[in-house]
Amino acid sequence: MKKFIYILLVMVSCAVSSCMIPFDPGFDKTPLIFLEAFPGTDADYVMFRILPAYSKSNNPVVIPFKPEIIFEVNGNAVPVECIDAEKGYYKADYKSVTGDKMTVSVASEGFNSIYSETTIPGAFPERNIDYRLVSVGVDDYRCVLYVTFSGADSKYSYGLQFLNEVIYDDETLGTRWYLYSGDVYSPIDDSAEIVPVSLEATDIRLNGNSLLAWDGRLLDGDSSVLAVEPRLYGFSVDDIYESFFERRGERNHYDQDGNVIGTVSYFEHNKIRLFTMTEEFYKYKVANEFESDYSGFVSFIAPSNYCYTNIDNGYGAFAGASVVETDWITKEFIENNR
């Protein structure tokens, strides 16, 4: 296992380092433009974050930043509106579809103009979804979700998020969404049932939420299985299977000091999101994760002032993805999708 992890780290290092540029390129007080956008990850719009940036080796140069943004889809201009200039948020009302070819350019007086392009990848392949109870020790069981699909494309990467929605009867609590990926499940005895058995996912972040991502080059093109153990706790062996399905119950209600002041009824259900990610999406996100998590530990992977970018004359990423969101997971849903 240690040998595999080392090989995986080297493979990712080679993939990322070949396209790295320094965040601090040594420009003599020349300001840069940072752009970050992931078209296809939001339902009906494309959100951009565009900000001025400066070489870390020099003091910031104060220049009024008034970006002129040109966003085109398949050669047609799409208007971009400012949402929050101070935080750098801009929005284009456009619902991305597979095959869309997108370009973006940004210019502002005193800054180098930037340009980037991406294509929305193919949708997540046809898949089967199932789950099973797995014994991992004495009186220790886990319920594992399996997504089996064929036709993985090596030029893409694939990802999975597990969504949990809790609706409280108490209107003051409202509805709470939890987006998390769960823990990658590594089989112990029945390893042949997961292909490839030793594959490790990369836990990246998207809009502040965890997203398990697999490099398509490491997936078996004929039949790939992504396995995830959702972070659902407090279930006995008898009802752990039900953790995937719609359920009602009661939970303690706490005051601001953490004291129990009663109980509240709730309704809870789950679904999953499946991602197909372009190469630049995956490289940029993985490079960021290695920079933040391992820059002081595994320095050869991503030095603290380096990151992958596909922005000409600037840095950041403009990278497409396709997202498939399943229906709510019920017994009928599992039966119909096996």
C-alpha positions in Angstrom: 0.0 0.0 0.0 2.8 2.4 0.9 4.4 1.6 -2.5 1.2 2.4 -4.3 0.7 5.7 -2.4 4.3 6.7 -3.4 3.6 5.8 -7.1 0.4 7.8 -7.0 2.1 10.8 -5.5 4.8 10.7 -8.2 2.2 10.4 -10.9 0.2 13.3 -9.6 3.4 15.3 -9.1 4.4 14.7 -12.8 0.9 15.6 -14.0 0.7 18.8 -12.0 4.3 20.0 -12.1 4.4 19.9 -15.9 1.9 22.8 -16.0 2.9 24.8 -12.9 3.8 28.4 -12.9 4.9 30.3 -9.8 2.5 32.6 -8.0 5.5 34.9 -7.5 7.0 35.1 -11.0 9.4 37.9 -10.1 7.7 40.6 -12.1 8.9 44.0 -11.1 5.8 45.3 -9.4 3.7 44.2 -12.3 0.1 43.4 -11.1 -1.6 40.3 -12.4 -5.3 39.3 -12.8 -6.6 36.3 -10.9 -9.7 34.5 -12.4 -11.4 31.4 -11.1 -14.6 29.9 -12.6 -15.9 26.4 -13.0 -18.7 26.4 -15.6 -21.0 23.4 -15.3 -20.9 23.1 -11.5 -23.8 25.5 -11.0 -27.3 24.8 -12.3 -28.3 27.9 -14.3 -25.4 30.3 -14.3 -21.6 30.6 -14.4 -20.0 32.4 -11.5 -16.6 34.1 -11.9 -14.2 35.4 -9.2 -12.0 38.0 -10.7 -9.5 40.0 -8.6 -6.2 41.9 -9.0 -3.1 40.2 -7.7 0.5 41.1 -7.2 3.9 39.6 -7.0 4.5 38.4 -3.5 8.1 39.7 -3.7 7.0 43.3 -4.1 4.7 45.7 -2.3 1.2 45.9 -3.9 0.8 48.5 -6.5 -2.5 50.3 -6.0 -4.2 50.6 -9.4 -8.0 51.0 -9.9 -9.3 47.7 -11.0 -12.2 48.0 -13.4 -12.3 44.7 -15.3 -13.8 44.5 -18.8 -15.0 40.9 -19.1 -15.8 39.2 -22.4 -17.4 35.7 -22.0 -18.3 33.7 -25.1 -20.1 30.3 -25.5 -19.7 28.6 -28.9 -18.7 32.0 -30.3 -21.6 33.9 -28.9 -21.2 36.7 -26.3 -23.0 36.1 -23.0 -23.4 39.2 -20.7 -21.6 39.2 -17.3 -23.0 41.2 -14.4 -21.2 42.3 -11.3 -22.4 40.7 -8.1 -19.9 42.0 -5.6 -17.0 44.0 -6.9 -15.1 44.1 -3.6 -15.0 40.3 -3.3 -14.7 39.9 -7.1 -17.9 38.0 -7.9 -19.4 38.2 -11.4 -22.2 36.2 -12.8 -23.3 35.1 -16.3 -26.9 33.7 -16.6 -26.2 30.6 -18.7 -26.9 26.9 -18.2 -23.9 24.9 -19.4 -24.4 21.8 -21.5 -22.1 19.1 -22.7 -19.9 20.2 -25.6 -20.1 23.9 -24.9 -16.8 25.7 -25.9 -16.2 28.7 -23.7 -13.7 31.5 -23.7 -13.2 34.3 -21.3 -10.9 37.4 -21.5 -10.4 40.2 -18.9 -8.7 43.5 -19.4 -8.2 46.4 -17.0 -5.9 49.5 -17.4 -2.5 48.9 -15.8 -2.9 45.1 -15.8 -1.9 42.4 -18.3 -4.9 41.2 -20.1 -5.8 37.5 -19.5 -7.4 34.8 -21.6 -8.6 31.3 -21.1 -10.8 28.6 -22.6 -12.5 25.4 -21.7 -15.0 22.9 -22.9 -17.8 21.3 -20.9 -17.0 17.6 -20.8 -19.3 14.6 -21.4 -21.8 13.7 -18.8 -21.0 11.1 -16.2 -21.3 7.7 -17.8 -24.3 5.4 -17.4 -24.1 3.8 -14.0 -25.5 1.3 -11.5 -26.0 2.3 -7.8 -26.1 -0.1 -5.0 -25.2 -0.4 -1.3 -24.3 -3.2 1.1 -23.6 -3.8 4.7 -19.9 -4.7 5.3 -18.5 -6.2 8.5 -15.2 -4.6 9.5 -14.8 -6.2 12.9 -16.7 -7.6 15.9 -20.1 -5.7 16.1 -18.6 -3.1 13.7 -20.5 -2.7 10.4 -20.4 -0.1 7.6 -23.0 0.6 4.9 -21.1 1.4 1.7 -22.5 3.0 -1.4 -21.2 1.7 -4.7 -21.4 3.5 -8.1 -20.5 1.2 -10.9 -20.0 2.6 -14.4 -18.2 1.7 -17.6 -16.5 3.8 -20.3 -14.3 6.0 -18.1 -12.4 8.4 -20.4 -8.7 8.8 -19.4 -8.7 12.5 -20.4 -11.3 13.3 -17.7 -11.5 12.8 -14.0 -14.5 11.8 -12.0 -16.0 12.8 -8.7 -18.7 12.1 -6.1 -20.4 14.1 -3.4 -23.0 12.7 -0.9 -25.8 15.1 0.0 -27.8 15.0 3.1 -30.9 17.2 3.6 -32.6 17.6 7.0 -35.9 19.3 7.3 -37.0 20.3 10.8 -40.6 20.7 11.9 -39.5 23.7 13.9 -39.7 26.6 11.5 -37.0 28.5 13.4 -34.5 25.7 12.4 -35.7 25.4 8.8 -33.9 23.2 6.4 -30.2 22.3 6.6 -28.1 21.0 3.7 -25.0 19.0 4.3 -22.6 18.3 1.4 -19.9 15.8 2.1 -18.2 13.0 0.4 -17.7 10.5 3.2 -14.8 8.2 3.6 -13.3 6.1 0.8 -13.9 2.5 1.6 -11.0 0.1 1.1 -12.2 -3.5 1.1 -10.4 -6.0 3.4 -11.5 -9.5 2.3 -13.7 -9.2 -0.8 -11.2 -6.9 -2.6 -12.0 -8.3 -6.0 -15.4 -6.7 -5.8 -14.0 -3.2 -6.1 -12.0 -2.2 -9.2 -9.3 -1.0 -8.8 -9.0 -2.1 -5.2 -6.1 0.1 -4.2 -7.3 3.3 -5.9 -7.2 6.3 -3.6 -9.4 9.3 -4.1 -8.3 12.9 -3.7 -10.4 14.9 -1.4 -10.6 18.3 -3.1 -12.8 21.3 -2.3 -15.5 22.9 -4.5 -17.3 26.0 -3.1 -16.3 25.0 0.3 -17.6 21.5 0.1 -15.7 18.2 0.0 -15.6 16.4 -3.4 -14.0 13.0 -3.8 -12.1 13.0 -7.1 -10.5 10.1 -9.1 -8.1 10.6 -12.0 -9.6 9.0 -15.1 -6.2 7.7 -16.1 -6.2 5.4 -13.0 -9.7 4.1 -13.6 -10.4 0.9 -15.5 -12.1 1.9 -18.7 -14.2 -1.2 -18.9 -15.8 -1.2 -15.5 -15.0 1.3 -12.7 -16.4 1.2 -9.2 -16.4 4.3 -6.9 -17.1 3.3 -3.3 -18.0 5.7 -0.5 -18.9 5.3 3.1 -21.2 8.2 4.0 -20.6 9.9 7.3 -23.8 8.7 8.9 -23.5 7.8 12.6 -25.8 6.6 15.4 -27.4 3.7 13.6 -27.7 0.2 15.0 -26.8 -2.9 13.0 -30.6 -3.5 12.4 -31.3 -0.1 10.8 -27.9 0.9 9.3 -29.2 -0.1 5.9 -31.9 2.5 6.4 -29.3 5.2 6.7 -29.6 5.8 2.9 -33.3 6.1 2.8 -36.0 8.6 3.9 -36.6 8.6 7.6 -38.2 10.6 10.4 -37.0 10.9 13.9 -36.3 13.3 16.8 -33.1 15.1 17.8 -32.1 17.1 20.8 -32.7 20.8 20.6 -29.9 23.0 22.2 -29.8 26.6 23.3 -26.9 28.9 22.6 -25.0 27.6 25.6 -25.2 24.0 24.5 -27.9 23.0 26.9 -30.6 20.6 25.9 -33.9 22.4 25.9 -36.1 19.8 24.3 -36.4 17.7 21.2 -37.3 18.5 17.6 -38.8 16.3 14.9 -37.1 16.0 11.6 -37.3 14.4 8.1 -34.1 13.4 6.4 -33.1 12.1 3.0 -30.0 11.8 0.7 -28.8 12.0 -2.8 -25.5 12.0 -4.7 -23.8 14.2 -7.2 -21.5 12.7 -9.8 -18.9 14.8 -11.6 -17.0 14.6 -14.9 -14.1 17.0 -14.7 -11.8 18.4 -17.4 -8.1 17.9 -17.0 -7.5 21.6 -16.0 -10.2 21.4 -13.3 -8.6 18.3 -11.7 -5.1 19.6 -11.9 -5.9 23.0 -10.5 -7.9 21.6 -7.6 -5.3 18.9 -6.8 -2.5 21.4 -6.9 -4.4 23.6 -4.5 -5.0 20.8 -2.1 -1.3 19.7 -2.2 -0.2 23.3 -1.7 -2.5 23.8 1.4 -2.1 20.3 2.9 1.4 19.2 2.1 3.5 22.2 1.2 5.6 21.8 4.4 5.7 18.0 4.3 6.0 16.8 0.7 7.6 19.9 -0.9 8.4 18.2 -4.2 4.7 17.9 -5.1 3.6 21.5 -4.8 5.9 24.2 -3.3 3.9 26.8 -1.3 4.2 29.5 -4.0 3.3 27.3 -7.0 0.1 26.2 -8.5 -1.3 24.9 -11.8 -3.1 27.5 -13.9 -4.6 27.6 -17.4 -5.0 31.4 -17.4 -2.8 33.1 -20.1 -0.9 36.1 -18.5 -2.6 35.6 -15.2 -3.3 32.8 -12.8 -6.3 30.8 -11.5 -8.4 28.5 -13.5 -11.2 28.5 -16.0 -12.3 24.8 -16.1 -15.5 23.0 -17.0 -17.3 20.1 -15.4 -20.5 18.2 -15.9 -22.7 17.3 -12.9 -25.4 14.7 -12.6 -27.6 14.8 -9.5 -29.6 11.7 -8.7 -33.1 11.5 -7.3 -33.6 11.1 -3.6 -32.3 7.7 -2.5 -35.1 5.4 -1.7 -35.5 1.6 -1.7 -37.4 2.0 -5.0 -34.6 4.2 -6.4 -31.9 1.5 -5.6 -34.0 -1.3 -7.1 -34.5 0.7 -10.3 -30.9 1.7 -10.6 -29.1 -1.6 -9.8 
